């Protein structure tokens, strides 16, 4: 049984309520049919019920057992408007603006999670990451002690001898454009936890990536990675971590042992922390397309489970992320 089959099995035992605000999106409709049929979670679609069921009929997808909520007709719409107003009035939000926000399915979905009407949220099949995160951060907010969220990707590379039998966690691939050293240290901790708790990696080993390995180059970009590594080692001594490491020194044993002798993780890393969003996003997509890897995102650092899809996601991706959200 592969990793995501085991995650789906765990999710089925929990019977969590997961809201998907993009109720008219075709892949989402097809995915929730599978989620419901396989009892992976209790999915809720947001939108006009007749419109959603009409689209489902056109694509020959039976969602008769799937719950659909039209935000404006919901019995708790007014309560959500009031709650959002109280939450954001200091930011200049009045009741009219609060009502307009709750008519947006992304905001309504985040409020469902905030107010315990749902256990988690999955969106992003047709909305940008920025729009998904804006609503979630205004309403659900980050977990205590977290100053910056990150989006890790669980990467599963078939036939790969590196990482944890081809399983890696890459971060941050989609949220923070140019993190500081302290933020990178937080990403390292969150990603090590993702590796252990979601990916079943028994021994997470974190590599802080750079174009330099142990002083082979000198530059302020390298200095940031060194500082981030030092912060992580001090704040999270339980993590096995090292840096700065070039990619080959991080994952190839003979190169790691040669370039970073004495390192506890060099050559054996299964968690890779990138110095900025540009390098991380390019890298995960390169591996996904050229190595035909699975690449499934996990939003780290939120107070309650929310996950953001890639707009290029497949039906299978949506099913897997619903399952991940249910077990987070």
C-alpha positions as CSV (number, residue, x, y, z in Angstrom):
1,X,0.0,0.0,0.0
2,X,1.5,3.4,-1.0
3,X,1.7,6.4,1.2
4,X,-1.5,8.2,0.0
5,X,-3.5,4.9,0.2
6,X,-2.5,4.7,3.8
7,X,-3.4,8.4,4.4
8,X,-6.8,7.8,2.8
9,X,-7.3,4.8,5.0
10,X,-6.5,6.9,8.1
11,X,-8.8,9.7,6.9
12,X,-11.7,7.3,6.5
13,X,-11.4,6.3,10.1
14,X,-11.8,9.9,11.3
15,X,-14.9,11.0,9.3
16,X,-13.9,14.6,9.2
17,X,-16.0,17.4,7.5
18,X,-14.0,19.1,4.7
19,X,-15.4,22.1,2.9
20,X,-14.5,22.8,-0.7
21,X,-15.5,26.3,-1.7
22,X,-15.0,25.9,-5.5
23,X,-18.3,24.1,-5.9
24,X,-18.7,24.6,-9.6
25,X,-15.2,23.5,-10.6
26,X,-15.3,20.3,-12.6
27,X,-12.3,18.5,-11.1
28,X,-13.6,19.3,-7.6
29,X,-17.0,17.9,-8.4
30,X,-15.4,14.7,-9.7
31,X,-13.1,14.5,-6.7
32,X,-15.8,14.8,-4.1
33,X,-17.7,12.0,-5.7
34,X,-14.7,9.7,-5.0
35,X,-14.2,11.2,-1.5
36,X,-17.8,10.5,-0.6
37,X,-18.0,7.1,-2.2
38,X,-14.8,5.9,-0.5
39,X,-15.8,7.6,2.8
40,X,-12.5,9.4,3.0
41,X,-14.3,12.4,4.5
42,X,-17.6,14.1,4.6
43,X,-17.2,16.7,1.8
44,X,-19.2,19.9,1.5
45,X,-19.4,21.9,-1.7
46,X,-20.2,25.6,-1.6
47,X,-22.4,27.3,-4.2
48,X,-25.8,27.3,-5.8
49,X,-27.1,23.7,-5.5
50,X,-29.0,23.6,-8.8
51,X,-26.0,25.0,-10.7
52,X,-23.6,22.5,-9.1
53,X,-25.9,19.5,-9.7
54,X,-26.5,20.7,-13.3
55,X,-22.7,20.7,-13.9
56,X,-22.4,17.3,-12.3
57,X,-25.1,15.9,-14.6
58,X,-23.4,17.3,-17.7
59,X,-20.2,15.5,-16.8
60,X,-22.1,12.3,-15.8
61,X,-21.0,12.5,-12.1
62,X,-23.4,11.4,-9.5
63,X,-23.0,13.6,-6.4
64,X,-26.5,12.9,-5.0
65,X,-24.9,12.0,-1.6
66,X,-22.7,15.1,-1.4
67,X,-23.8,18.0,0.8
68,X,-24.0,21.4,-0.9
69,X,-24.3,24.7,1.0
70,X,-25.3,28.0,-0.7
71,X,-23.6,30.6,1.6
72,X,-26.3,33.2,1.2
73,X,-29.1,30.7,2.1
74,X,-27.2,29.2,5.0
75,X,-28.8,29.4,8.5
76,X,-25.6,30.8,9.9
77,X,-24.8,33.3,7.2
78,X,-25.8,36.3,9.4
79,X,-23.8,34.9,12.3
80,X,-20.8,34.6,10.1
81,X,-21.2,38.2,8.9
82,X,-21.3,39.5,12.5
83,X,-18.3,37.4,13.5
84,X,-16.3,38.6,10.5
85,X,-17.3,42.2,11.3
86,X,-16.1,41.8,14.9
87,X,-12.9,40.2,13.8
88,X,-12.0,42.9,11.2
89,X,-13.7,46.1,12.3
90,X,-10.4,47.5,13.6
91,X,-9.1,47.1,10.0
92,X,-12.0,49.2,8.7
93,X,-14.5,46.5,7.8
94,X,-18.1,47.5,8.3
95,X,-21.2,45.3,8.2
96,X,-21.6,45.8,4.4
97,X,-18.0,44.8,3.8
98,X,-18.4,41.8,6.1
99,X,-21.5,40.7,4.2
100,X,-19.7,41.0,0.9
101,X,-16.8,38.9,2.3
102,X,-19.2,36.1,3.4
103,X,-20.7,36.0,-0.1
104,X,-17.2,35.0,-1.3
105,X,-17.0,31.2,-1.0
106,X,-13.3,31.3,0.1
107,X,-14.2,33.5,3.1
108,X,-17.3,31.6,3.9
109,X,-15.3,28.3,3.9
110,X,-12.7,29.7,6.1
111,X,-15.3,30.9,8.5
112,X,-16.9,27.5,8.5
113,X,-13.5,26.1,9.8
114,X,-13.1,28.9,12.2
115,X,-16.6,28.4,13.7
116,X,-16.2,24.6,13.8
117,X,-18.8,24.0,11.1
118,X,-16.1,22.1,9.2
119,X,-12.9,20.4,10.3
120,X,-10.8,21.6,7.3
121,X,-10.8,23.4,4.0
122,X,-9.4,22.6,0.5
123,X,-9.3,25.2,-2.3
124,X,-7.1,26.4,-5.1
125,X,-8.2,24.4,-8.1
126,X,-9.4,27.7,-9.7
127,X,-8.2,30.3,-7.2
128,X,-4.7,31.6,-6.8
129,X,-2.7,30.7,-3.8
130,X,-2.8,34.4,-2.8
131,X,-6.6,34.5,-2.7
132,X,-6.9,31.3,-0.8
133,X,-4.3,32.4,1.8
134,X,-5.7,35.9,2.1
135,X,-9.1,34.6,3.3
136,X,-7.6,31.9,5.5
137,X,-5.1,34.2,7.2
138,X,-7.8,36.9,7.9
139,X,-10.1,34.4,9.5
140,X,-8.4,31.2,10.7
141,X,-5.0,32.8,11.3
142,X,-1.6,31.2,12.0
143,X,-0.9,28.8,14.9
144,X,0.4,30.3,18.1
145,X,4.1,31.2,17.9
146,X,4.2,31.0,14.0
147,X,5.1,34.2,12.3
148,X,5.1,32.9,8.7
149,X,3.2,30.2,7.0
150,X,4.8,27.8,4.4
151,X,3.7,25.4,1.8
152,X,5.6,22.2,1.7
153,X,5.3,19.7,-1.1
154,X,5.3,16.0,-0.4
155,X,7.4,14.7,-3.3
156,X,7.2,11.0,-4.2
157,X,9.6,9.9,-7.0
158,X,9.1,6.4,-8.4
159,X,12.2,4.3,-8.4
160,X,14.3,6.9,-6.7
161,X,17.1,5.7,-4.3
162,X,17.5,9.1,-2.6
163,X,15.5,10.6,0.3
164,X,13.3,8.2,2.2
165,X,12.9,5.6,-0.6
166,X,12.1,8.4,-3.0
167,X,9.9,10.4,-0.6
168,X,10.9,14.0,0.2
169,X,9.4,17.1,1.7
170,X,10.3,20.4,-0.1
171,X,9.6,23.8,1.4
172,X,8.6,26.6,1.1
173,X,7.3,26.2,-2.5
174,X,4.3,28.5,-2.7
175,X,3.8,31.0,0.2
176,X,6.7,33.2,1.4
177,X,8.6,34.8,-1.4
178,X,11.9,35.8,0.3
179,X,11.9,34.4,3.9
180,X,14.3,35.6,6.5
181,X,16.6,33.3,8.4
182,X,14.2,33.0,11.3
183,X,11.3,32.1,9.0
184,X,13.5,29.5,7.2
185,X,14.2,28.0,10.6
186,X,10.4,27.7,11.3
187,X,9.9,26.1,7.9
188,X,12.6,23.5,8.8
189,X,10.7,22.6,12.0
190,X,7.3,22.5,10.3
191,X,8.6,20.4,7.4
192,X,10.4,17.9,9.7
193,X,7.0,17.5,11.5
194,X,5.2,17.0,8.2
195,X,7.8,14.4,7.2
196,X,7.3,12.5,10.5
197,X,3.5,12.9,10.9
198,X,2.2,12.8,7.4
199,X,4.9,11.1,5.3
200,X,5.7,8.4,7.9
201,X,9.4,9.2,7.6
202,X,10.8,7.7,10.8
203,X,14.0,9.8,10.7
204,X,13.6,13.2,9.1
205,X,16.9,14.7,8.1
206,X,16.8,18.4,7.0
207,X,19.1,20.0,4.5
208,X,19.2,23.8,4.3
209,X,20.0,24.3,0.6
210,X,22.3,26.8,-1.0
211,X,24.6,27.1,-4.0
212,X,27.4,26.7,-1.4
213,X,28.4,23.8,0.8
214,X,30.2,24.5,4.0
215,X,31.9,27.7,2.9
216,X,32.7,26.8,-0.7
217,X,31.2,30.2,-1.7
218,X,30.9,33.5,0.1
219,X,27.8,35.7,-0.4
220,X,25.0,37.3,1.6
221,X,22.6,34.7,0.2
222,X,24.8,32.0,1.7
223,X,25.0,33.8,5.0
224,X,21.2,33.7,5.3
225,X,21.1,30.0,5.0
226,X,23.9,29.6,7.5
227,X,22.1,31.9,9.9
228,X,18.8,30.0,9.4
229,X,20.6,26.7,10.1
230,X,22.1,28.1,13.4
231,X,18.7,29.4,14.5
232,X,17.0,26.1,13.8
233,X,19.7,24.1,15.7
234,X,19.4,26.4,18.7
235,X,15.5,26.6,18.8
236,X,14.8,23.1,17.7
237,X,17.6,20.9,18.9
238,X,15.5,17.8,18.4
239,X,15.8,18.2,14.6
240,X,18.6,16.5,12.6
241,X,19.6,19.4,10.4
242,X,22.6,20.9,8.6
243,X,23.5,23.6,6.1
244,X,24.5,25.3,4.0
245,X,24.4,22.4,1.6
246,X,24.3,22.2,-2.2
247,X,21.6,19.8,-3.5
248,X,24.0,17.0,-4.4
249,X,25.7,17.3,-1.0
250,X,22.3,17.0,0.7
251,X,21.0,13.9,-1.0
252,X,23.9,11.9,-2.6
253,X,25.8,10.0,0.1
254,X,29.2,9.9,-1.5
255,X,29.1,13.6,-2.3
256,X,27.7,14.6,1.1
257,X,30.4,12.7,2.9
258,X,33.1,14.3,0.6
259,X,31.8,17.9,0.8
260,X,30.5,17.9,4.4
261,X,32.5,15.3,6.3
262,X,31.2,14.8,9.8
263,X,27.7,16.0,9.0
264,X,24.9,14.0,10.6
265,X,22.6,14.5,7.6
266,X,24.6,15.4,4.5
267,X,24.0,12.9,1.7
268,X,20.9,11.5,3.4
269,X,18.5,14.4,3.6
270,X,14.8,13.7,3.0
271,X,13.6,17.3,3.9
272,X,14.9,20.1,1.8
273,X,14.5,23.7,2.8
274,X,15.0,26.2,-0.1
275,X,16.4,29.7,0.4
276,X,13.6,31.4,-1.5
277,X,10.3,30.8,-3.2
278,X,11.7,31.2,-6.7
279,X,14.2,28.3,-6.3
280,X,11.7,26.1,-4.5
281,X,8.8,26.5,-6.9
282,X,11.1,25.9,-9.9
283,X,12.6,22.8,-8.3
284,X,9.4,21.1,-7.3
285,X,7.9,21.6,-10.7
286,X,11.1,20.4,-12.4
287,X,11.1,17.2,-10.3
288,X,7.3,16.7,-10.8
289,X,7.5,16.9,-14.6
290,X,10.8,15.4,-15.5
291,X,10.8,12.6,-12.8
292,X,7.1,12.0,-13.1
293,X,6.8,12.5,-9.4
294,X,3.7,13.0,-7.3
295,X,3.8,16.5,-5.7
296,X,1.2,17.2,-3.1
297,X,1.1,20.5,-1.2
298,X,0.6,20.9,2.5
299,X,0.0,24.3,4.1
300,X,2.0,24.6,7.3
301,X,1.6,26.9,10.2
302,X,-2.2,27.6,10.2
303,X,-4.2,27.3,13.4
304,X,-6.6,24.9,11.8
305,X,-6.3,22.6,8.7
306,X,-6.4,24.4,5.4
307,X,-4.8,23.3,2.2
308,X,-4.1,25.0,-1.1
309,X,-4.3,23.2,-4.4
310,X,-2.3,23.9,-7.5
311,X,-4.5,25.2,-10.4
312,X,-2.9,22.5,-12.4
313,X,-4.1,19.8,-10.0
314,X,-5.6,16.5,-11.0
315,X,-8.7,14.8,-9.6
316,X,-6.4,12.4,-7.8
317,X,-4.5,15.4,-6.3
318,X,-7.8,16.8,-4.9
319,X,-8.7,13.5,-3.4
320,X,-5.3,13.1,-1.8
321,X,-5.3,16.6,-0.4
322,X,-8.8,16.2,1.1
323,X,-7.4,13.0,2.8
324,X,-4.3,14.9,4.0
325,X,-6.5,17.7,5.4
326,X,-8.6,15.2,7.3
327,X,-5.6,13.7,9.0
328,X,-3.7,16.9,9.8
